[in-house]
Amino acid sequence: MRKKLLTKERTMKLNITEDNECMLCEGRTESIDHLFFECTYSRMCLAEVLQWLGMNIQNTEVNGIGRRMARIAKGKAGRSFTKAALAAVIYYIWKARNEAIWRKRVPRPQVLLEQIQLACKHRCMEIIKKKKNNGNMCWIEQLYR
C-alpha cells in the first residue's frame, strides 16, 4: 500500500513530474517517510499535536511513534484517541501538501492543529456516545478547554 501514494518521488519515477522536491519544506526529496515524518513542516505539525495532547515525546521517528504515544495515553479511550490524532496528522499533512502543489500555499501548523482537533473530537465523541461512556467523554472534553 505504501507504494501507491503518489508522492513527488514516485511521480518523477513514473515520468509524470520533472522534480521531486518537497513543497512543504522546499528541500529534500518528497518520499513517504520524508513527507510525514522527516519534513520540518510535518515535524512542527506533530509537535503541535503532541503539545496539545500533553505528550513530551522527543523521538518522533516513523518507527514507533504510535507506540510511544499509546504508552503515554491513559486507558483504552486515550490510546484510541491518540491513534485517531496520529491518523489525522498524516491525513492533514497530505492535504497541506496538495494545497501547496495546487494552490501554491502552505497552511500554518496551527491551522492543521485546529483541523486535527475538530476531526478527533467529532470522531471520538461519536464513538463514545454510542458506547455511553461519560467518563471518557469528560476526559476528551478537557482537551478542548
Secondary structure as UniProt FT lines:
FT   HELIX           2..4
FT   HELIX           8..13
FT   TURN            14..15
FT   TURN            23..25
FT   HELIX           32..33
FT   HELIX           34..38
FT   HELIX           40..52
FT   TURN            53..54
FT   TURN            62..64
FT   HELIX           65..72
FT   HELIX           75..102
FT   HELIX           109..131
FT   HELIX           134..143
//
